[in-house]
Amino acid sequence: MGRSRSQSIVVRGNKILLVKQNSGKVFYCLPGGGIEPDETPEMAALRELKEECNVDGKIVMRTSVQYNPRNDGDVYTFLVDIAESQASTGRDPERIRQTIIGVEWKQLDEISERDRAYLWSAGLKSIPAFYRILHSWGDDISYPVYG
């Protein structure tokens, strides 16, 4: 099995703290990264949050554990409280070339379909505000159009 990862969901109102990355294309993701051999998934989630967003947090609950075929390992996701701390752009010490270009608070309608799919799979629906959003949607079928 490959290297497992941990990540944090940090919420304020209806916005989620996301890391803006550029590794050839720009995308948004949860703050997170690889679990070191001497760490628990919880410790790794908090360390990665500190490295990438310059904030300390407190684990509230685990929202998901999923297998990631890209890394051949598990991805642990935690809801994390940062109180009123102000996030700012940090660094990814695992990468020689810095790919983190910002941290932003985003609503679901401000990010791409693909990035939203990752958030839902990370357990976003286990957070009451987002559960309510999900269940307010209609029954229409929609799917991104590829051209």
PyMOL commands that place a pseudoatom at each C-alpha (Angstrom):
pseudoatom trace, name=CA, resn=MET, resi=1, chain=A, elem=C, hetatm=0, pos=[0.000, 0.000, 0.000]
pseudoatom trace, name=CA, resn=GLY, resi=2, chain=A, elem=C, hetatm=0, pos=[1.167, 3.532, -0.770]
pseudoatom trace, name=CA, resn=ARG, resi=3, chain=A, elem=C, hetatm=0, pos=[1.319, 6.580, 1.433]
pseudoatom trace, name=CA, resn=SER, resi=4, chain=A, elem=C, hetatm=0, pos=[-1.866, 7.615, 3.202]
pseudoatom trace, name=CA, resn=ARG, resi=5, chain=A, elem=C, hetatm=0, pos=[-2.925, 11.242, 3.489]
pseudoatom trace, name=CA, resn=SER, resi=6, chain=A, elem=C, hetatm=0, pos=[-4.907, 13.450, 5.867]
pseudoatom trace, name=CA, resn=GLN, resi=7, chain=A, elem=C, hetatm=0, pos=[-6.841, 16.625, 5.191]
pseudoatom trace, name=CA, resn=SER, resi=8, chain=A, elem=C, hetatm=0, pos=[-8.968, 19.177, 7.022]
pseudoatom trace, name=CA, resn=ILE, resi=9, chain=A, elem=C, hetatm=0, pos=[-12.391, 20.648, 6.333]
pseudoatom trace, name=CA, resn=VAL, resi=10, chain=A, elem=C, hetatm=0, pos=[-12.579, 24.092, 7.943]
pseudoatom trace, name=CA, resn=VAL, resi=11, chain=A, elem=C, hetatm=0, pos=[-15.944, 25.858, 7.697]
pseudoatom trace, name=CA, resn=ARG, resi=12, chain=A, elem=C, hetatm=0, pos=[-17.169, 29.395, 8.432]
pseudoatom trace, name=CA, resn=GLY, resi=13, chain=A, elem=C, hetatm=0, pos=[-20.839, 29.847, 7.714]
pseudoatom trace, name=CA, resn=ASN, resi=14, chain=A, elem=C, hetatm=0, pos=[-21.351, 28.447, 4.232]
pseudoatom trace, name=CA, resn=LYS, resi=15, chain=A, elem=C, hetatm=0, pos=[-17.712, 28.822, 3.167]
pseudoatom trace, name=CA, resn=ILE, resi=16, chain=A, elem=C, hetatm=0, pos=[-14.899, 26.302, 3.188]
pseudoatom trace, name=CA, resn=LEU, resi=17, chain=A, elem=C, hetatm=0, pos=[-11.199, 27.074, 3.604]
pseudoatom trace, name=CA, resn=LEU, resi=18, chain=A, elem=C, hetatm=0, pos=[-9.454, 25.879, 0.450]
pseudoatom trace, name=CA, resn=VAL, resi=19, chain=A, elem=C, hetatm=0, pos=[-5.879, 25.855, -0.738]
pseudoatom trace, name=CA, resn=LYS, resi=20, chain=A, elem=C, hetatm=0, pos=[-5.376, 27.251, -4.247]
pseudoatom trace, name=CA, resn=GLN, resi=21, chain=A, elem=C, hetatm=0, pos=[-2.787, 25.156, -6.077]
pseudoatom trace, name=CA, resn=ASN, resi=22, chain=A, elem=C, hetatm=0, pos=[-1.002, 25.535, -9.389]
pseudoatom trace, name=CA, resn=SER, resi=23, chain=A, elem=C, hetatm=0, pos=[0.733, 22.425, -10.644]
pseudoatom trace, name=CA, resn=GLY, resi=24, chain=A, elem=C, hetatm=0, pos=[0.314, 23.125, -14.339]
pseudoatom trace, name=CA, resn=LYS, resi=25, chain=A, elem=C, hetatm=0, pos=[-3.379, 23.910, -13.838]
pseudoatom trace, name=CA, resn=VAL, resi=26, chain=A, elem=C, hetatm=0, pos=[-5.096, 25.834, -11.067]
pseudoatom trace, name=CA, resn=PHE, resi=27, chain=A, elem=C, hetatm=0, pos=[-7.438, 23.999, -8.724]
pseudoatom trace, name=CA, resn=TYR, resi=28, chain=A, elem=C, hetatm=0, pos=[-8.762, 24.195, -5.163]
pseudoatom trace, name=CA, resn=CYS, resi=29, chain=A, elem=C, hetatm=0, pos=[-8.366, 21.481, -2.548]
pseudoatom trace, name=CA, resn=LEU, resi=30, chain=A, elem=C, hetatm=0, pos=[-8.598, 20.938, 1.167]
pseudoatom trace, name=CA, resn=PRO, resi=31, chain=A, elem=C, hetatm=0, pos=[-5.442, 21.605, 3.177]
pseudoatom trace, name=CA, resn=GLY, resi=32, chain=A, elem=C, hetatm=0, pos=[-3.703, 18.275, 3.584]
pseudoatom trace, name=CA, resn=GLY, resi=33, chain=A, elem=C, hetatm=0, pos=[-0.895, 15.959, 2.675]
pseudoatom trace, name=CA, resn=GLY, resi=34, chain=A, elem=C, hetatm=0, pos=[1.002, 12.799, 3.465]
pseudoatom trace, name=CA, resn=ILE, resi=35, chain=A, elem=C, hetatm=0, pos=[1.005, 11.128, 6.864]
pseudoatom trace, name=CA, resn=GLU, resi=36, chain=A, elem=C, hetatm=0, pos=[4.516, 10.777, 8.279]
pseudoatom trace, name=CA, resn=PRO, resi=37, chain=A, elem=C, hetatm=0, pos=[5.548, 7.405, 9.772]
pseudoatom trace, name=CA, resn=ASP, resi=38, chain=A, elem=C, hetatm=0, pos=[5.419, 8.735, 13.368]
pseudoatom trace, name=CA, resn=GLU, resi=39, chain=A, elem=C, hetatm=0, pos=[2.029, 10.492, 12.991]
pseudoatom trace, name=CA, resn=THR, resi=40, chain=A, elem=C, hetatm=0, pos=[-1.592, 9.616, 13.475]
pseudoatom trace, name=CA, resn=PRO, resi=41, chain=A, elem=C, hetatm=0, pos=[-4.001, 10.787, 10.757]
pseudoatom trace, name=CA, resn=GLU, resi=42, chain=A, elem=C, hetatm=0, pos=[-5.259, 13.465, 13.170]
pseudoatom trace, name=CA, resn=MET, resi=43, chain=A, elem=C, hetatm=0, pos=[-1.744, 14.771, 13.835]
pseudoatom trace, name=CA, resn=ALA, resi=44, chain=A, elem=C, hetatm=0, pos=[-1.011, 14.893, 10.093]
pseudoatom trace, name=CA, resn=ALA, resi=45, chain=A, elem=C, hetatm=0, pos=[-4.222, 16.810, 9.338]
pseudoatom trace, name=CA, resn=LEU, resi=46, chain=A, elem=C, hetatm=0, pos=[-3.353, 19.480, 11.915]
pseudoatom trace, name=CA, resn=ARG, resi=47, chain=A, elem=C, hetatm=0, pos=[0.304, 19.697, 10.800]
pseudoatom trace, name=CA, resn=GLU, resi=48, chain=A, elem=C, hetatm=0, pos=[-0.690, 20.097, 7.157]
pseudoatom trace, name=CA, resn=LEU, resi=49, chain=A, elem=C, hetatm=0, pos=[-3.261, 22.767, 8.074]
pseudoatom trace, name=CA, resn=LYS, resi=50, chain=A, elem=C, hetatm=0, pos=[-0.530, 24.691, 9.913]
pseudoatom trace, name=CA, resn=GLU, resi=51, chain=A, elem=C, hetatm=0, pos=[1.967, 24.333, 7.038]
pseudoatom trace, name=CA, resn=GLU, resi=52, chain=A, elem=C, hetatm=0, pos=[-0.417, 25.277, 4.247]
pseudoatom trace, name=CA, resn=CYS, resi=53, chain=A, elem=C, hetatm=0, pos=[-2.706, 27.829, 5.937]
pseudoatom trace, name=CA, resn=ASN, resi=54, chain=A, elem=C, hetatm=0, pos=[-0.654, 29.107, 8.914]
pseudoatom trace, name=CA, resn=VAL, resi=55, chain=A, elem=C, hetatm=0, pos=[-3.354, 28.257, 11.470]
pseudoatom trace, name=CA, resn=ASP, resi=56, chain=A, elem=C, hetatm=0, pos=[-3.664, 25.895, 14.411]
pseudoatom trace, name=CA, resn=GLY, resi=57, chain=A, elem=C, hetatm=0, pos=[-6.806, 23.851, 14.711]
pseudoatom trace, name=CA, resn=LYS, resi=58, chain=A, elem=C, hetatm=0, pos=[-8.688, 21.387, 16.854]
pseudoatom trace, name=CA, resn=ILE, resi=59, chain=A, elem=C, hetatm=0, pos=[-10.213, 18.179, 15.482]
pseudoatom trace, name=CA, resn=VAL, resi=60, chain=A, elem=C, hetatm=0, pos=[-14.007, 18.171, 15.827]
pseudoatom trace, name=CA, resn=MET, resi=61, chain=A, elem=C, hetatm=0, pos=[-14.733, 14.837, 14.129]
pseudoatom trace, name=CA, resn=ARG, resi=62, chain=A, elem=C, hetatm=0, pos=[-13.646, 12.530, 11.327]
pseudoatom trace, name=CA, resn=THR, resi=63, chain=A, elem=C, hetatm=0, pos=[-15.828, 12.982, 8.246]
pseudoatom trace, name=CA, resn=SER, resi=64, chain=A, elem=C, hetatm=0, pos=[-14.470, 10.213, 6.006]
pseudoatom trace, name=CA, resn=VAL, resi=65, chain=A, elem=C, hetatm=0, pos=[-11.803, 7.655, 5.204]
pseudoatom trace, name=CA, resn=GLN, resi=66, chain=A, elem=C, hetatm=0, pos=[-11.508, 6.725, 1.552]
pseudoatom trace, name=CA, resn=TYR, resi=67, chain=A, elem=C, hetatm=0, pos=[-9.090, 4.785, -0.598]
pseudoatom trace, name=CA, resn=ASN, resi=68, chain=A, elem=C, hetatm=0, pos=[-7.253, 6.954, -3.146]
pseudoatom trace, name=CA, resn=PRO, resi=69, chain=A, elem=C, hetatm=0, pos=[-6.059, 4.975, -6.182]
pseudoatom trace, name=CA, resn=ARG, resi=70, chain=A, elem=C, hetatm=0, pos=[-3.714, 7.789, -7.237]
pseudoatom trace, name=CA, resn=ASN, resi=71, chain=A, elem=C, hetatm=0, pos=[-1.605, 7.404, -4.063]
pseudoatom trace, name=CA, resn=ASP, resi=72, chain=A, elem=C, hetatm=0, pos=[-2.553, 3.771, -3.384]
pseudoatom trace, name=CA, resn=GLY, resi=73, chain=A, elem=C, hetatm=0, pos=[-3.408, 4.756, 0.182]
pseudoatom trace, name=CA, resn=ASP, resi=74, chain=A, elem=C, hetatm=0, pos=[-6.220, 5.994, 2.374]
pseudoatom trace, name=CA, resn=VAL, resi=75, chain=A, elem=C, hetatm=0, pos=[-7.305, 9.624, 2.702]
pseudoatom trace, name=CA, resn=TYR, resi=76, chain=A, elem=C, hetatm=0, pos=[-8.524, 10.649, 6.165]
pseudoatom trace, name=CA, resn=THR, resi=77, chain=A, elem=C, hetatm=0, pos=[-10.645, 13.782, 6.396]
pseudoatom trace, name=CA, resn=PHE, resi=78, chain=A, elem=C, hetatm=0, pos=[-11.453, 15.694, 9.578]
pseudoatom trace, name=CA, resn=LEU, resi=79, chain=A, elem=C, hetatm=0, pos=[-13.710, 18.610, 10.407]
pseudoatom trace, name=CA, resn=VAL, resi=80, chain=A, elem=C, hetatm=0, pos=[-11.384, 21.085, 12.141]
pseudoatom trace, name=CA, resn=ASP, resi=81, chain=A, elem=C, hetatm=0, pos=[-12.169, 24.203, 14.166]
pseudoatom trace, name=CA, resn=ILE, resi=82, chain=A, elem=C, hetatm=0, pos=[-9.721, 27.116, 13.890]
pseudoatom trace, name=CA, resn=ALA, resi=83, chain=A, elem=C, hetatm=0, pos=[-11.846, 29.482, 16.031]
pseudoatom trace, name=CA, resn=GLU, resi=84, chain=A, elem=C, hetatm=0, pos=[-11.403, 33.030, 14.710]
pseudoatom trace, name=CA, resn=SER, resi=85, chain=A, elem=C, hetatm=0, pos=[-7.864, 32.508, 13.391]
pseudoatom trace, name=CA, resn=GLN, resi=86, chain=A, elem=C, hetatm=0, pos=[-6.999, 34.166, 10.104]
pseudoatom trace, name=CA, resn=ALA, resi=87, chain=A, elem=C, hetatm=0, pos=[-5.624, 31.797, 7.479]
pseudoatom trace, name=CA, resn=SER, resi=88, chain=A, elem=C, hetatm=0, pos=[-2.838, 32.903, 5.169]
pseudoatom trace, name=CA, resn=THR, resi=89, chain=A, elem=C, hetatm=0, pos=[-0.848, 31.302, 2.386]
pseudoatom trace, name=CA, resn=GLY, resi=90, chain=A, elem=C, hetatm=0, pos=[1.667, 28.808, 3.705]
pseudoatom trace, name=CA, resn=ARG, resi=91, chain=A, elem=C, hetatm=0, pos=[4.073, 26.384, 2.075]
pseudoatom trace, name=CA, resn=ASP, resi=92, chain=A, elem=C, hetatm=0, pos=[4.264, 22.729, 1.144]
pseudoatom trace, name=CA, resn=PRO, resi=93, chain=A, elem=C, hetatm=0, pos=[7.672, 21.606, 2.441]
pseudoatom trace, name=CA, resn=GLU, resi=94, chain=A, elem=C, hetatm=0, pos=[7.368, 18.321, 0.520]
pseudoatom trace, name=CA, resn=ARG, resi=95, chain=A, elem=C, hetatm=0, pos=[7.593, 20.115, -2.826]
pseudoatom trace, name=CA, resn=ILE, resi=96, chain=A, elem=C, hetatm=0, pos=[10.711, 21.725, -4.226]
pseudoatom trace, name=CA, resn=ARG, resi=97, chain=A, elem=C, hetatm=0, pos=[8.650, 24.044, -6.452]
pseudoatom trace, name=CA, resn=GLN, resi=98, chain=A, elem=C, hetatm=0, pos=[5.972, 25.868, -4.484]
pseudoatom trace, name=CA, resn=THR, resi=99, chain=A, elem=C, hetatm=0, pos=[2.521, 24.990, -5.815]
pseudoatom trace, name=CA, resn=ILE, resi=100, chain=A, elem=C, hetatm=0, pos=[0.413, 26.730, -3.149]
pseudoatom trace, name=CA, resn=ILE, resi=101, chain=A, elem=C, hetatm=0, pos=[-0.567, 30.107, -4.552]
pseudoatom trace, name=CA, resn=GLY, resi=102, chain=A, elem=C, hetatm=0, pos=[-3.211, 31.099, -2.036]
pseudoatom trace, name=CA, resn=VAL, resi=103, chain=A, elem=C, hetatm=0, pos=[-5.792, 30.168, 0.556]
pseudoatom trace, name=CA, resn=GLU, resi=104, chain=A, elem=C, hetatm=0, pos=[-9.380, 31.278, 0.110]
pseudoatom trace, name=CA, resn=TRP, resi=105, chain=A, elem=C, hetatm=0, pos=[-12.782, 30.902, 1.739]
pseudoatom trace, name=CA, resn=LYS, resi=106, chain=A, elem=C, hetatm=0, pos=[-15.140, 29.634, -0.986]
pseudoatom trace, name=CA, resn=GLN, resi=107, chain=A, elem=C, hetatm=0, pos=[-18.819, 28.822, -1.276]
pseudoatom trace, name=CA, resn=LEU, resi=108, chain=A, elem=C, hetatm=0, pos=[-19.740, 25.697, -3.219]
pseudoatom trace, name=CA, resn=ASP, resi=109, chain=A, elem=C, hetatm=0, pos=[-20.991, 27.734, -6.186]
pseudoatom trace, name=CA, resn=GLU, resi=110, chain=A, elem=C, hetatm=0, pos=[-17.564, 29.395, -6.496]
pseudoatom trace, name=CA, resn=ILE, resi=111, chain=A, elem=C, hetatm=0, pos=[-15.596, 26.249, -7.320]
pseudoatom trace, name=CA, resn=SER, resi=112, chain=A, elem=C, hetatm=0, pos=[-15.590, 23.740, -10.167]
pseudoatom trace, name=CA, resn=GLU, resi=113, chain=A, elem=C, hetatm=0, pos=[-17.739, 20.612, -10.404]
pseudoatom trace, name=CA, resn=ARG, resi=114, chain=A, elem=C, hetatm=0, pos=[-14.630, 18.438, -10.015]
pseudoatom trace, name=CA, resn=ASP, resi=115, chain=A, elem=C, hetatm=0, pos=[-13.443, 20.239, -6.889]
pseudoatom trace, name=CA, resn=ARG, resi=116, chain=A, elem=C, hetatm=0, pos=[-16.957, 20.029, -5.396]
pseudoatom trace, name=CA, resn=ALA, resi=117, chain=A, elem=C, hetatm=0, pos=[-17.067, 16.273, -6.075]
pseudoatom trace, name=CA, resn=TYR, resi=118, chain=A, elem=C, hetatm=0, pos=[-13.896, 15.856, -3.993]
pseudoatom trace, name=CA, resn=LEU, resi=119, chain=A, elem=C, hetatm=0, pos=[-15.451, 17.877, -1.161]
pseudoatom trace, name=CA, resn=TRP, resi=120, chain=A, elem=C, hetatm=0, pos=[-18.591, 15.750, -1.090]
pseudoatom trace, name=CA, resn=SER, resi=121, chain=A, elem=C, hetatm=0, pos=[-16.508, 12.567, -1.092]
pseudoatom trace, name=CA, resn=ALA, resi=122, chain=A, elem=C, hetatm=0, pos=[-14.489, 13.969, 1.825]
pseudoatom trace, name=CA, resn=GLY, resi=123, chain=A, elem=C, hetatm=0, pos=[-17.629, 13.986, 3.945]
pseudoatom trace, name=CA, resn=LEU, resi=124, chain=A, elem=C, hetatm=0, pos=[-18.952, 17.507, 3.451]
pseudoatom trace, name=CA, resn=LYS, resi=125, chain=A, elem=C, hetatm=0, pos=[-22.520, 16.220, 3.775]
pseudoatom trace, name=CA, resn=SER, resi=126, chain=A, elem=C, hetatm=0, pos=[-21.829, 15.237, 7.408]
pseudoatom trace, name=CA, resn=ILE, resi=127, chain=A, elem=C, hetatm=0, pos=[-21.652, 18.952, 8.281]
pseudoatom trace, name=CA, resn=PRO, resi=128, chain=A, elem=C, hetatm=0, pos=[-25.192, 20.243, 9.017]
pseudoatom trace, name=CA, resn=ALA, resi=129, chain=A, elem=C, hetatm=0, pos=[-25.016, 23.456, 6.949]
pseudoatom trace, name=CA, resn=PHE, resi=130, chain=A, elem=C, hetatm=0, pos=[-23.875, 21.554, 3.868]
pseudoatom trace, name=CA, resn=TYR, resi=131, chain=A, elem=C, hetatm=0, pos=[-26.281, 18.682, 4.489]
pseudoatom trace, name=CA, resn=ARG, resi=132, chain=A, elem=C, hetatm=0, pos=[-29.090, 21.241, 4.324]
pseudoatom trace, name=CA, resn=ILE, resi=133, chain=A, elem=C, hetatm=0, pos=[-27.684, 22.686, 1.075]
pseudoatom trace, name=CA, resn=LEU, resi=134, chain=A, elem=C, hetatm=0, pos=[-27.475, 19.228, -0.475]
pseudoatom trace, name=CA, resn=HIS, resi=135, chain=A, elem=C, hetatm=0, pos=[-31.046, 18.388, 0.470]
pseudoatom trace, name=CA, resn=SER, resi=136, chain=A, elem=C, hetatm=0, pos=[-32.362, 21.705, -0.839]
pseudoatom trace, name=CA, resn=TRP, resi=137, chain=A, elem=C, hetatm=0, pos=[-31.337, 20.786, -4.392]
pseudoatom trace, name=CA, resn=GLY, resi=138, chain=A, elem=C, hetatm=0, pos=[-33.964, 19.586, -6.805]
pseudoatom trace, name=CA, resn=ASP, resi=139, chain=A, elem=C, hetatm=0, pos=[-34.258, 16.230, -8.508]
pseudoatom trace, name=CA, resn=ASP, resi=140, chain=A, elem=C, hetatm=0, pos=[-33.138, 17.439, -11.943]
pseudoatom trace, name=CA, resn=ILE, resi=141, chain=A, elem=C, hetatm=0, pos=[-30.331, 15.503, -13.555]
pseudoatom trace, name=CA, resn=SER, resi=142, chain=A, elem=C, hetatm=0, pos=[-27.307, 17.603, -14.378]
pseudoatom trace, name=CA, resn=TYR, resi=143, chain=A, elem=C, hetatm=0, pos=[-23.846, 16.733, -15.595]
pseudoatom trace, name=CA, resn=PRO, resi=144, chain=A, elem=C, hetatm=0, pos=[-20.976, 18.836, -16.939]
pseudoatom trace, name=CA, resn=VAL, resi=145, chain=A, elem=C, hetatm=0, pos=[-20.949, 19.134, -20.738]
pseudoatom trace, name=CA, resn=TYR, resi=146, chain=A, elem=C, hetatm=0, pos=[-17.704, 18.228, -22.444]
pseudoatom trace, name=CA, resn=GLY, resi=147, chain=A, elem=C, hetatm=0, pos=[-16.943, 19.828, -25.758]
for i in range(1, 147): cmd.bond("trace and resi %d" % i, "trace and resi %d" % (i + 1))
show_as sticks, trace
zoom trace
